[in-house]
Amino acid sequence: MSKSLLNIKFKAQRFRKWPSVKIYVDGDLLEEKVLEGDEVIASIPFDLLDGDHTLEIEHFGKSSKDTRFENNEILADTKFLVDQVTINEYIVPSSLMCRCTFKADWAKFDKPLDMPSVFKQSVIVGPNGVWSLPFTTPIDDWIMDQRSIDEGPKKIVTYESYEPSTDSTLYYKLTQEDRQIIKDIKELIG
């Protein structure tokens, strides 16, 4: 089990009150926080085994009174944006942030017509509900692996006097041997 640090940068807005959130990893409550300010950073140390995980941010305590409507248009609202997620000093890229989902809880709201209960690829949270982001540790391996999967193989331009090296790291997918070498190096340094 390794010690990890989770930083979440929120951009918050309020109408009558600031948004309240609970932050979970794998169902374990790590922190409960009121986002008092336009920009708030939550820094949370936690322990994780290597593998697949889920970050969840629950927005709670909001009622219909925390949104001002006029002519079916929102004029003022209590809401937040998950601006950035950093795990062990690695910023989760926007391409991976797009894997998030938000499941709204419309129990205390008048649900707008044609509004879904589940929003995909939304980092803006307005109604009560749970925003989720899957991730894998070690985080650096996950980010690199996902980059190579997302970008896929690229055509490499070659010239008569140039051939790509077999040692090129361009779109290289880490092997288990590579991961073990990196782990050994981290242990020697750490």
KOLBADREN-671823 format. One line per 8 residues: their letters; for each residue x, y, z of C-alpha. Coordinates in steps of 0.25 Angstrom, whole numbers. Example, Ala and Ser with C-alpha at 12.3 -4.5 7.8 and 13.67 -1.06 7.14 Angstrom:
as> 49 -18 31 ~ 55 -4 29
***
This chain:
msksllni> 0 0 0 ~ 6 13 -4 ~ 3 27 2 ~ -4 36 -8 ~ -8 51 -9 ~ -20 55 -16 ~ -22 70 -19 ~ -35 75 -25
kfkaqrfr> -37 89 -30 ~ -51 94 -30 ~ -57 106 -36 ~ -70 109 -28 ~ -82 119 -30 ~ -92 122 -20 ~ -106 127 -20 ~ -111 126 -6
kwpsvkiy> -100 117 0 ~ -87 111 -5 ~ -87 96 -10 ~ -85 85 0 ~ -77 73 -4 ~ -73 59 1 ~ -60 53 -6 ~ -59 38 -7
vdgdllee> -49 28 -12 ~ -54 14 -14 ~ -66 17 -5 ~ -57 22 6 ~ -61 36 11 ~ -48 44 11 ~ -53 58 13 ~ -66 67 15
kvlegdev> -64 81 11 ~ -72 94 8 ~ -66 101 -4 ~ -65 115 2 ~ -59 123 -9 ~ -58 124 -24 ~ -46 115 -25 ~ -44 104 -14
iasipfdl> -33 93 -14 ~ -36 81 -5 ~ -23 73 -2 ~ -25 60 4 ~ -14 49 7 ~ -19 35 6 ~ -14 20 4 ~ -16 12 -8
ldgdhtle> -12 -2 -13 ~ -8 -2 -28 ~ -20 -5 -37 ~ -34 1 -42 ~ -41 12 -33 ~ -52 22 -34 ~ -52 36 -29 ~ -66 41 -25
iehfgkss> -70 55 -21 ~ -84 56 -16 ~ -91 69 -16 ~ -101 70 -5 ~ -110 79 3 ~ -115 88 -9 ~ -130 91 -11 ~ -138 98 -22
kdtrfenn> -137 111 -14 ~ -122 111 -17 ~ -125 113 -32 ~ -132 126 -38 ~ -140 123 -50 ~ -147 133 -59 ~ -153 130 -72 ~ -148 116 -72
eiladtkf> -134 121 -71 ~ -124 120 -59 ~ -120 134 -55 ~ -112 130 -42 ~ -108 116 -37 ~ -100 109 -26 ~ -91 100 -34 ~ -76 96 -36
lvdqvtin> -66 92 -47 ~ -56 81 -44 ~ -45 89 -50 ~ -33 80 -48 ~ -30 66 -41 ~ -16 63 -37 ~ -11 50 -31 ~ 3 49 -26
eyivpssl> 7 62 -33 ~ 2 56 -47 ~ -9 65 -53 ~ -20 56 -59 ~ -21 61 -74 ~ -34 67 -79 ~ -35 55 -89 ~ -36 46 -76
mcrctfka> -45 55 -69 ~ -55 53 -80 ~ -57 39 -75 ~ -65 45 -63 ~ -80 43 -61 ~ -89 51 -52 ~ -102 44 -47 ~ -112 55 -43
dwakfdkp> -121 53 -31 ~ -134 61 -34 ~ -141 58 -21 ~ -141 72 -16 ~ -142 79 -29 ~ -152 81 -40 ~ -145 74 -51 ~ -145 82 -64
ldmpsvfk> -151 76 -76 ~ -142 67 -85 ~ -131 67 -74 ~ -124 54 -73 ~ -121 47 -59 ~ -107 43 -64 ~ -98 53 -70 ~ -85 48 -77
qsvivgpn> -72 56 -79 ~ -77 68 -70 ~ -68 74 -60 ~ -79 84 -56 ~ -88 80 -44 ~ -101 87 -42 ~ -111 78 -35 ~ -109 69 -24
gvwslpft> -103 56 -28 ~ -90 48 -30 ~ -78 52 -40 ~ -69 40 -43 ~ -56 38 -49 ~ -49 24 -51 ~ -34 24 -50 ~ -23 14 -48
tpiddwim> -10 14 -39 ~ 1 15 -41 ~ -4 28 -47 ~ 8 31 -56 ~ 7 17 -63 ~ -8 19 -65 ~ -7 33 -71 ~ 4 28 -80
dqrsideg> -3 16 -84 ~ -16 23 -87 ~ -9 33 -95 ~ -3 23 -104 ~ -17 16 -105 ~ -24 29 -108 ~ -15 34 -118 ~ -12 20 -125
pkkivtye> -2 17 -134 ~ 3 29 -143 ~ 10 28 -156 ~ 24 32 -154 ~ 30 40 -165 ~ 44 35 -170 ~ 54 40 -179 ~ 66 34 -186
syepstds> 76 38 -176 ~ 67 36 -164 ~ 61 24 -158 ~ 54 24 -144 ~ 62 17 -133 ~ 57 4 -128 ~ 59 11 -114 ~ 49 22 -118
tlyykltq> 39 25 -106 ~ 29 31 -116 ~ 16 24 -112 ~ 23 13 -105 ~ 14 5 -96 ~ 21 1 -83 ~ 23 -14 -81 ~ 23 -21 -67
edrqiikd> 38 -21 -68 ~ 39 -6 -70 ~ 29 -4 -58 ~ 38 -13 -49 ~ 51 -5 -53 ~ 43 8 -50 ~ 39 2 -36 ~ 53 -2 -33
ikelig> 58 12 -37 ~ 47 19 -28 ~ 51 10 -16 ~ 66 13 -18 ~ 63 28 -19 ~ 52 28 -8
***
